[in-house]
Amino acid sequence: MLQTDGWTEQGARNALRAIFDAAVGSADPHRVLEQHLPEKPKGRCVVVGAGKASAAMAAALVDAWPDVALSGVVVTRYDHAVSAGQIEIIEAAHPVPDENSAKAASRILEAVSGLGPDDLVIALISGGGSALMVAPAGAMALDDKRAVNRALLSSGATIAEMNAVRKHLSLIKGGRLAEAAYPARIVSLMISDVPGDDPSEIASGPTVPDPTTIADVREIIARYELDLPAAARAVIDSGEETPKTAANAELRIIASPRQALEAAAKTARSLGFTPLILGDALEGEAREAGTLMAGIATSACLHGLPVSAPAVLLSGGETTVTMGKGPFGKGGRNSEFLLSLALALKGRDGIFALAGDSDGIDGVEDSAGAIVTPDTLARMRAAGIDPRMALSHHDSYTAFAAIGDLVVTGPTLTNVNDIRAILIL
């Protein structure tokens, strides 16, 4: 059993998990939604929504307003559904949309049609909504939309860049849902999973005016050399813009990465660590971020800069993984970040780390992320894993699975992006 200045390895692991769980728990819809609800409407109240947290948000709304007749439809990821009274719950695929994603968009647009000024639409929006709710524009078919998503996911584009493209290829994103609900009042309750909490980027902003333009989209397509289907290119070539205003619309962010990191910091203090939040909007290549964070952690360990031990470095945001050419293994951005971190630390004593996606799923695998300890690399090699080769093949999931260090939570029913915690003992 490793031990550093009174901290055992198991104690460090337990501390990391408590910090991560505090961050995730702070964004539980049942804890945060009710305080942000608007006045109850004179007319109908229609509930729509999309995202990994949308069903849980709908259930929290039903509990908060037992005296209001709620109807509508929300879409969430498979295995994320919960009962929400008379609100219909549809499950669909993520990150690549399926037939249910198209069905959900159609049902949502139908639910908000024909409403009047006394009616209220509550839109429950969280990360993942872009794939879960699709209404292809122009002559695009669902297969075209899938091809676009695959191209974007493997390109290395940021979430903001991906959403700019998605919005201009949709009949429901980029403010078009709000447009369809007019003249009803629409209040969007949003759980942010995007760097900087820009509401126009959360689930591609279906109820928010879109600041991006066709010119932006054309530049993104050129820069990343995106190979888009002909039908998608035709939509872009048409030059049709997304809505730049949204009448009778209001939005409220009810949970965010910053709030989650503050909850993590509070728990860290209670455990005797000095927390240092490095930011809630970190982006860039996962492996490069791992190398950078290893340098900061090493400085803290050796020199007490930027913080003295015992401490924890906290960060949020969303890194990217550019796939390039295969062959590829299994992994996600958090496990790739951690494998890079471990390689850069080279087994340095006194540094432990956890990185995980707050929704409980790192990419498309069944783990939220993983844990790094000083002997991570040695244990991987003993298990027959070459850590550097695993990193080059984007096979970080396999590497951490081999040593039993995946963090498995199951669906958390919320989503405030990635949480990274590095303990300095």
C-alpha positions as CSV (number, residue, x, y, z in Angstrom):
1,M,0.0,0.0,0.0
2,L,1.4,3.4,-1.0
3,Q,1.7,6.0,1.7
4,T,2.7,9.6,1.5
5,D,2.9,11.9,4.5
6,G,0.1,10.1,6.4
7,W,-2.1,9.6,3.3
8,T,-2.5,6.0,2.2
9,E,-3.3,5.2,-1.5
10,Q,-6.8,4.2,-0.5
11,G,-7.3,7.5,1.4
12,A,-6.2,9.5,-1.7
13,R,-8.6,7.5,-3.9
14,N,-11.4,8.0,-1.4
15,A,-10.7,11.8,-1.3
16,L,-10.7,12.0,-5.1
17,R,-14.0,10.2,-5.4
18,A,-15.6,12.3,-2.7
19,I,-14.5,15.5,-4.5
20,F,-15.8,14.2,-7.8
21,D,-19.1,13.1,-6.4
22,A,-19.6,16.5,-4.7
23,A,-19.2,18.2,-8.0
24,V,-21.7,15.9,-9.8
25,G,-24.2,16.0,-6.9
26,S,-24.3,19.8,-6.9
27,A,-25.9,19.7,-10.4
28,D,-28.6,17.2,-9.5
29,P,-31.8,18.6,-11.0
30,H,-33.8,17.8,-7.9
31,R,-31.5,20.1,-5.9
32,V,-31.3,23.0,-8.3
33,L,-34.3,23.3,-10.6
34,E,-37.2,24.5,-8.3
35,Q,-35.5,27.7,-7.3
36,H,-35.3,28.8,-10.9
37,L,-38.9,28.2,-11.9
38,P,-41.0,31.2,-13.4
39,E,-44.4,32.2,-12.4
40,K,-47.1,29.7,-13.2
41,P,-49.0,30.5,-16.4
42,K,-52.5,31.6,-17.0
43,G,-52.9,29.2,-19.9
44,R,-51.3,25.9,-20.8
45,C,-47.9,24.8,-19.6
46,V,-46.0,22.7,-22.2
47,V,-42.7,21.1,-21.3
48,V,-40.1,20.2,-23.9
49,G,-36.5,19.4,-23.6
50,A,-33.4,17.6,-24.9
51,G,-30.2,16.4,-23.2
52,K,-28.8,13.8,-20.9
53,A,-30.4,15.5,-17.9
54,S,-33.7,16.4,-19.5
55,A,-35.8,13.5,-18.1
56,A,-34.5,14.1,-14.6
57,M,-35.2,17.8,-15.0
58,A,-38.8,17.0,-16.1
59,A,-39.2,14.7,-13.0
60,A,-38.0,17.5,-10.8
61,L,-40.4,20.0,-12.4
62,V,-43.3,17.6,-11.9
63,D,-42.4,17.3,-8.2
64,A,-42.1,21.1,-7.8
65,W,-45.4,21.9,-9.5
66,P,-47.9,19.2,-8.5
67,D,-50.8,21.6,-9.0
68,V,-50.0,22.5,-12.6
69,A,-51.2,20.4,-15.5
70,L,-48.0,19.7,-17.4
71,S,-47.8,18.1,-20.8
72,G,-45.1,17.8,-23.5
73,V,-42.2,15.7,-24.5
74,V,-38.5,15.5,-23.7
75,V,-35.7,13.4,-25.2
76,T,-32.8,11.9,-23.3
77,R,-30.1,9.4,-23.9
78,Y,-30.8,5.6,-23.7
79,D,-30.9,4.4,-20.1
80,H,-31.4,7.9,-18.8
81,A,-35.2,7.9,-18.7
82,V,-37.1,8.5,-15.5
83,S,-40.9,8.9,-14.9
84,A,-42.2,12.4,-15.3
85,G,-46.0,12.3,-15.0
86,Q,-47.8,13.2,-18.2
87,I,-44.6,14.4,-19.9
88,E,-43.6,12.0,-22.6
89,I,-40.0,10.7,-22.3
90,I,-38.2,9.6,-25.5
91,E,-34.8,7.9,-25.4
92,A,-32.4,8.3,-28.4
93,A,-28.8,7.7,-29.3
94,H,-25.7,9.8,-28.4
95,P,-23.3,11.0,-29.8
96,V,-24.5,9.9,-33.2
97,P,-28.3,10.4,-33.7
98,D,-30.8,7.6,-34.6
99,E,-34.4,7.4,-35.7
100,N,-35.7,8.3,-32.2
101,S,-33.6,11.5,-32.4
102,A,-35.6,12.5,-35.4
103,K,-38.9,11.3,-33.9
104,A,-38.2,13.4,-30.8
105,A,-37.6,16.6,-32.7
106,S,-40.8,16.1,-34.6
107,R,-42.8,15.5,-31.5
108,I,-41.2,18.5,-29.7
109,L,-42.1,20.9,-32.6
110,E,-45.6,19.5,-32.7
111,A,-45.9,20.1,-28.9
112,V,-45.2,23.8,-29.2
113,S,-47.2,24.6,-32.3
114,G,-50.5,26.5,-32.0
115,L,-49.8,28.0,-28.6
116,G,-51.0,31.5,-27.5
117,P,-49.6,34.4,-25.5
118,D,-51.0,33.1,-22.2
119,D,-49.3,29.8,-22.6
120,L,-45.9,28.9,-21.2
121,V,-43.3,26.6,-22.7
122,I,-40.6,25.4,-20.3
123,A,-37.6,24.1,-22.2
124,L,-35.4,21.8,-20.3
125,I,-32.0,21.9,-22.0
126,S,-28.8,20.1,-21.1
127,G,-25.7,18.8,-22.8
128,G,-26.2,16.1,-25.4
129,G,-29.3,17.6,-26.9
130,S,-27.6,18.2,-30.3
131,A,-27.5,14.5,-31.1
132,L,-30.7,13.6,-29.2
133,M,-33.0,16.0,-31.1
134,V,-32.4,16.3,-34.8
135,A,-34.5,17.9,-37.6
136,P,-32.3,17.9,-40.7
137,A,-32.7,21.0,-42.9
138,G,-33.2,21.1,-46.6
139,A,-33.0,17.7,-48.4
140,M,-30.9,16.2,-45.7
141,A,-31.8,12.7,-44.5
142,L,-31.0,11.2,-41.1
143,D,-28.0,9.4,-42.6
144,D,-26.7,12.7,-43.7
145,K,-27.0,14.1,-40.2
146,R,-25.2,11.0,-38.8
147,A,-22.4,11.5,-41.3
148,V,-22.0,15.2,-40.2
149,N,-21.9,14.2,-36.6
150,R,-19.2,11.5,-37.2
151,A,-17.1,14.0,-39.2
152,L,-17.3,16.6,-36.5
153,L,-16.6,14.2,-33.6
154,S,-13.4,13.0,-35.3
155,S,-12.2,16.4,-36.5
156,G,-10.7,17.9,-33.4
157,A,-13.1,20.8,-33.6
158,T,-14.2,22.5,-30.4
159,I,-17.7,22.1,-29.1
160,A,-18.5,25.7,-30.1
161,E,-17.3,25.0,-33.7
162,M,-19.3,21.7,-33.9
163,N,-22.4,23.4,-32.7
164,A,-22.1,26.2,-35.2
165,V,-22.2,23.6,-38.0
166,R,-25.1,21.7,-36.4
167,K,-27.2,24.8,-35.9
168,H,-27.1,25.8,-39.6
169,L,-28.1,22.3,-40.7
170,S,-31.1,22.0,-38.4
171,L,-34.8,23.1,-38.3
172,I,-34.9,23.0,-34.5
173,K,-31.5,24.2,-33.2
174,G,-30.0,27.7,-33.2
175,G,-33.1,29.4,-31.9
176,R,-35.6,27.7,-34.2
177,L,-37.5,26.0,-31.4
178,A,-38.2,29.3,-29.7
179,E,-39.3,30.6,-33.1
180,A,-41.7,27.7,-33.4
181,A,-43.2,28.3,-30.0
182,Y,-44.0,32.0,-30.5
183,P,-46.3,33.8,-29.4
184,A,-46.2,31.6,-26.2
185,R,-43.7,32.7,-23.6
186,I,-40.7,30.3,-23.5
187,V,-38.5,29.9,-20.4
188,S,-35.4,27.8,-20.9
189,L,-33.9,26.1,-17.8
190,M,-30.4,25.0,-18.8
191,I,-27.7,22.9,-17.3
192,S,-24.5,24.0,-18.9
193,D,-21.8,21.6,-20.1
194,V,-20.0,24.1,-22.3
195,P,-16.9,26.2,-21.7
196,G,-17.9,29.7,-20.6
197,D,-21.6,28.7,-20.2
198,D,-22.6,30.3,-23.5
199,P,-26.4,29.4,-23.7
200,S,-26.3,29.5,-27.5
201,E,-23.9,26.5,-27.4
202,I,-25.7,24.3,-24.8
203,A,-27.4,21.5,-26.9
204,S,-26.8,23.8,-29.9
205,G,-29.1,26.5,-28.4
206,P,-32.6,25.5,-29.7
207,T,-34.2,28.4,-27.8
208,V,-31.4,30.9,-28.0
209,P,-30.6,33.4,-30.8
210,D,-27.5,32.2,-32.7
211,P,-24.5,34.5,-33.0
212,T,-22.7,32.3,-35.5
213,T,-23.1,32.8,-39.2
214,I,-22.9,30.9,-42.5
215,A,-19.5,32.5,-43.0
216,D,-18.3,31.1,-39.7
217,V,-19.6,27.6,-40.7
218,R,-17.9,27.7,-44.1
219,E,-14.6,28.7,-42.4
220,I,-14.9,25.8,-39.9
221,I,-15.6,23.3,-42.7
222,A,-12.6,24.5,-44.6
223,R,-10.2,24.6,-41.6
224,Y,-11.0,21.1,-40.5
225,E,-11.4,19.8,-44.1
226,L,-14.7,18.3,-43.2
227,D,-16.1,15.8,-45.7
228,L,-19.8,16.6,-45.5
229,P,-22.6,14.9,-47.5
230,A,-23.8,16.7,-50.7
231,A,-27.2,17.5,-49.1
232,A,-25.5,19.1,-46.1
233,R,-23.3,21.2,-48.4
234,A,-26.4,22.3,-50.3
235,V,-27.9,23.7,-47.1
236,I,-24.7,25.6,-46.4
237,D,-24.5,26.8,-50.0
238,S,-28.1,28.2,-49.7
239,G,-26.9,30.8,-47.3
240,E,-30.0,30.6,-45.0
241,E,-29.2,32.1,-41.6
242,T,-30.3,31.0,-38.1
243,P,-32.5,33.3,-36.0
244,K,-30.6,36.2,-34.5
245,T,-33.4,37.3,-32.1
246,A,-35.9,35.4,-30.0
247,A,-39.1,37.1,-29.0
248,N,-40.8,36.4,-25.7
249,A,-38.0,34.1,-24.6
250,E,-36.0,33.9,-21.3
251,L,-33.2,31.7,-20.2
252,R,-31.9,30.7,-16.8
253,I,-28.8,28.6,-16.2
254,I,-29.6,26.4,-13.2
255,A,-26.3,24.5,-12.9
256,S,-22.8,25.0,-14.4
257,P,-19.3,23.7,-14.4
258,R,-18.2,26.7,-12.2
259,Q,-20.8,25.8,-9.5
260,A,-19.7,22.2,-9.7
261,L,-16.0,23.1,-9.2
262,E,-17.0,25.3,-6.2
263,A,-18.8,22.4,-4.7
264,A,-15.7,20.2,-5.3
265,A,-13.5,22.9,-3.6
266,K,-15.8,23.0,-0.6
267,T,-15.5,19.2,-0.1
268,A,-11.7,19.4,-0.7
269,R,-11.4,22.0,2.2
270,S,-13.4,19.7,4.5
271,L,-10.9,16.9,3.8
272,G,-7.9,19.2,4.6
273,F,-6.8,20.2,1.1
274,T,-6.2,23.7,-0.2
275,P,-8.2,23.8,-3.5
276,L,-7.1,25.8,-6.5
277,I,-9.6,26.1,-9.3
278,L,-7.6,26.5,-12.5
279,G,-10.7,27.2,-14.7
280,D,-14.0,25.8,-15.8
281,A,-13.5,26.3,-19.5
282,L,-10.3,24.4,-20.4
283,E,-10.1,23.2,-24.0
284,G,-7.6,21.7,-26.4
285,E,-6.2,18.3,-27.1
286,A,-6.7,15.9,-24.1
287,R,-3.1,14.5,-24.3
288,E,-1.6,18.0,-24.4
289,A,-3.7,19.1,-21.5
290,G,-2.5,16.1,-19.6
291,T,1.1,17.0,-20.2
292,L,0.4,20.6,-19.1
293,M,-1.3,19.6,-15.9
294,A,1.5,17.3,-15.0
295,G,3.9,20.2,-15.2
296,I,1.7,22.3,-12.9
297,A,1.3,19.4,-10.5
298,T,5.0,18.8,-10.4
299,S,5.7,22.4,-9.6
300,A,3.2,22.3,-6.8
301,C,4.8,19.1,-5.5
302,L,8.4,20.4,-5.6
303,H,8.2,24.1,-5.1
304,G,4.7,24.8,-3.6
305,L,3.8,26.8,-6.7
306,P,1.0,27.7,-7.6
307,V,-0.2,26.1,-4.3
308,S,1.4,24.2,-1.4
309,A,0.6,20.6,-0.4
310,P,-1.7,19.2,0.7
311,A,-3.7,20.7,-2.2
312,V,-6.0,19.8,-5.1
313,L,-5.9,21.3,-8.5
314,L,-9.4,21.5,-10.0
315,S,-10.4,22.2,-13.5
316,G,-13.4,21.8,-15.9
317,G,-14.3,22.3,-19.5
318,E,-14.0,19.9,-22.4
319,T,-10.9,18.7,-24.1
320,T,-10.9,17.1,-27.5
321,V,-9.4,14.0,-29.1
322,T,-8.3,14.2,-32.7
323,M,-8.4,10.7,-34.0
324,G,-6.3,11.0,-37.2
325,K,-5.7,7.7,-39.0
326,G,-6.2,4.3,-37.3
327,P,-6.0,1.8,-35.9
328,F,-7.9,3.0,-32.8
329,G,-8.6,1.4,-29.5
330,K,-11.2,2.3,-26.9
331,G,-11.1,5.4,-24.9
332,G,-12.5,8.9,-24.0
333,R,-11.1,12.3,-23.5
334,N,-10.8,11.9,-19.7
335,S,-9.0,8.6,-19.8
336,E,-6.7,9.9,-22.6
337,F,-6.0,13.0,-20.5
338,L,-5.1,10.8,-17.5
339,L,-2.9,8.5,-19.5
340,S,-1.0,11.5,-20.9
341,L,-0.8,12.9,-17.3
342,A,0.6,9.6,-16.0
343,L,3.3,9.4,-18.7
344,A,4.4,13.0,-18.0
345,L,4.5,12.4,-14.2
346,K,6.7,9.3,-14.7
347,G,5.5,7.8,-11.4
348,R,6.2,10.9,-9.3
349,D,5.3,10.2,-5.6
350,G,2.6,12.2,-3.9
351,I,0.4,13.0,-6.9
352,F,-2.9,11.3,-7.5
353,A,-5.6,12.3,-10.0
354,L,-9.2,11.6,-11.2
355,A,-10.8,12.9,-14.3
356,G,-14.4,12.1,-15.3
357,D,-17.3,13.2,-17.3
358,S,-20.0,14.4,-14.9
359,D,-22.7,12.6,-16.9
360,G,-21.0,9.3,-16.1
361,I,-20.0,8.4,-19.6
362,D,-16.6,9.2,-21.0
363,G,-17.2,9.3,-24.7
364,V,-19.1,6.1,-25.7
365,E,-17.7,3.7,-23.1
366,D,-19.2,2.6,-19.8
367,S,-17.0,4.6,-17.4
368,A,-17.0,8.2,-16.3
369,G,-13.2,8.3,-16.4
370,A,-10.3,6.9,-14.4
371,I,-7.8,7.4,-11.5
372,V,-4.1,7.8,-11.7
373,T,-1.7,6.9,-8.9
374,P,2.1,7.0,-8.7
375,D,2.3,3.4,-9.7
376,T,-0.2,3.5,-12.6
377,L,2.5,3.1,-15.3
378,A,4.2,0.2,-13.5
379,R,0.9,-1.7,-13.0
380,M,0.0,-1.2,-16.6
381,R,3.3,-2.6,-17.8
382,A,2.9,-5.5,-15.4
383,A,-0.5,-6.2,-17.0
384,G,1.1,-6.3,-20.4
385,I,0.0,-2.8,-21.5
386,D,2.5,-0.4,-23.1
387,P,1.1,3.0,-21.9
388,R,2.7,5.1,-24.6
389,M,1.5,2.7,-27.3
390,A,-2.0,2.8,-25.8
391,L,-2.0,6.6,-25.9
392,S,-0.9,6.7,-29.5
393,H,-3.7,4.3,-30.4
394,H,-6.3,6.2,-28.3
395,D,-6.7,3.0,-26.2
396,S,-6.7,4.6,-22.8
397,Y,-9.9,2.8,-21.7
398,T,-8.3,-0.6,-22.2
399,A,-5.2,0.5,-20.3
400,F,-7.1,1.7,-17.2
401,A,-9.5,-1.3,-17.4
402,A,-6.5,-3.7,-17.3
403,I,-5.5,-2.3,-13.8
404,G,-9.0,-1.8,-12.5
405,D,-8.8,1.9,-12.3
406,L,-11.8,3.0,-14.3
407,V,-14.3,5.1,-12.5
408,V,-17.8,3.6,-13.1
409,T,-20.8,5.6,-11.8
410,G,-23.5,4.7,-14.3
411,P,-25.7,7.6,-15.7
412,T,-25.7,10.5,-13.3
413,L,-28.7,12.2,-14.9
414,T,-26.9,15.5,-15.1
415,N,-24.1,17.0,-17.2
416,V,-21.8,19.9,-16.3
417,N,-18.9,18.6,-18.4
418,D,-15.7,17.2,-17.2
419,I,-14.3,17.4,-13.7
420,R,-10.6,17.0,-13.1
421,A,-9.0,16.8,-9.7
422,I,-5.2,16.4,-9.0
423,L,-4.2,15.8,-5.4
424,I,-0.8,17.0,-4.3
425,L,0.2,15.3,-1.0
